[in-house]
Amino acid sequence: MNHERSHETTVAEELVAEGRMPHEPGGSVRAALANAMVGMKKQYYGRGPTAAKAWILDDYVFVAMEGGLTRNEETLLDDGKEHLVRSYRLSFQETMSQTTVAAVEELVGRKVLTYHSQIMFGPTRSFEIFVLEPAANGRG
């Protein structure tokens, strides 16, 4: 994938073009969200989660992912350096927040007010949490 997107191409469109999101009828927004998060992890970390699931409830989007650590992260965990892996992952997600938020906004059609990422180990799970601007009709 070209790392320099044209101003006309969105993050979500690029992921669709790469076959990472369902684009045919019946492809749900929740599946698209899960696949977009996995696709971004694969693109930017070089390895992505092995499974993902997304939920949308009112003004909240929650994505849970399984696995996806790189070999060097697994080595650090084996050496008891969980804090280093977590610190790096969270710092990198802060750097990626604009890209991540833009993809969610495109998929759900609503503005993201705030975003938080978290990772835990044993088993490895990562979570992306988004708070959406309230829907115009007052309902999510």
N, C-alpha and C positions, 0 to 999 in steps of 0.2 A: 504494500500500500504506500502511496506517496505521502510522505510526512508533511509536505506543504500543500494544504488543501486550497483549492481555488475559493475565492470569496463566494462563489455560487454553490459550492458543494458543502452540505452540512455533515456533521459527524454521523448522524443517523443514516443519511443517504449513503455514505461511504461504507458503513457496516452492512447495509442492505446489499450494496453492490458486491461486497465480499461474500455474500451468502450467509451472513451471521444472524440475520433476523428474518422471520417469516414475512413474506411480502404478498403471498397469495391469499385469496379469501379464506377466512377462518383463522388467520394468524392473529393472536390476541395481543393486546398492548402489554399484558403481563409477561407473556413469552418474549415479546420484543425487548422489554426492559431487561429481563434476565439474560437474554442473548447479547444485548448491547454491553452489559457490564462484563460478561465473560470475554467478549471480543476485545474490549479495551484492555483488560488485564493481559490477554494473550499478546496484543500488539505492543504494549508498553513495558511489560515485564519479561516477555519472551516465553512465558508459560502462563496458562490460565487455569481457572477452576475446573474441576471435573464434573461439577453439577451446580445448578443455580435455580432459584425459584424467586419470583417477585410477587408482592402483594400491593394492592392499592386500597386504602381505606380512608374515605373522606379526604382530608388534606395531607395524607401521608403516603409515601412510597417506601417500601422496605424490601431490600434484595438480600437474600442469604446465599452464600456460595460455599462450596466444599472444596478443599484441597487447593492445588495450584502453586505450591511453594517452589522456588527455584532450587537447584542443587546446592548452591552456596548457602541459601537460607536453611535448608535441611541440615547442612553441616554445622552451621552456627547453633541450631536448636539441639543437635546431638551433643554439643559442647556446653549446653546449659545457658546459652546466650539469647534466651527468648526476648529479653528486653531490647536487645539490639535489632532483632528482626521486626518486632512490633514498632519500635521507634522509626526505623527506616520506612516501613510500609506506610505508616501514618503520615510521615513527612512527605513521602512521594505522592500520596493521595491529596494532600493539601496543594501540591504543585499541579496536580491533574484536575483540581476541582472545577475550573472553568469548562474544560472539555467534558467532564462527567455531567455537570449540571446542564450544559447545553444539550446533550443527548437526551436527558430525561425530559427537559422542557419540550423538545421536539416531539417526543413520543407521546407524552400525556397532554400536550397542548395547553399547559399551564406553567406559570412562572414558579421557579423554585426559590423559596425564601431563605432556606438554610439547608446545609448538607453536613453529614457526619459519617465518617468511616471508622470501622473497628475490626480488629483481627484477634483471634484467640487460637490456642493450640491444644492438641490432645483431646479430641481431633481438631484439625485445622479447619476453622470456619471464619469467613470474613463477612461483614455486613455493611451495606450502604443504606443510609437512612436520609430521606429527603422530606422536608416540610414544604408543602405547596401553598401558594397564595389561594385563599378561599375562592371557590368557584363563583362565578357571577350570580348564579341563582341561590347562593348560600348553601348549596349541598355539594358534596364531593363526587 
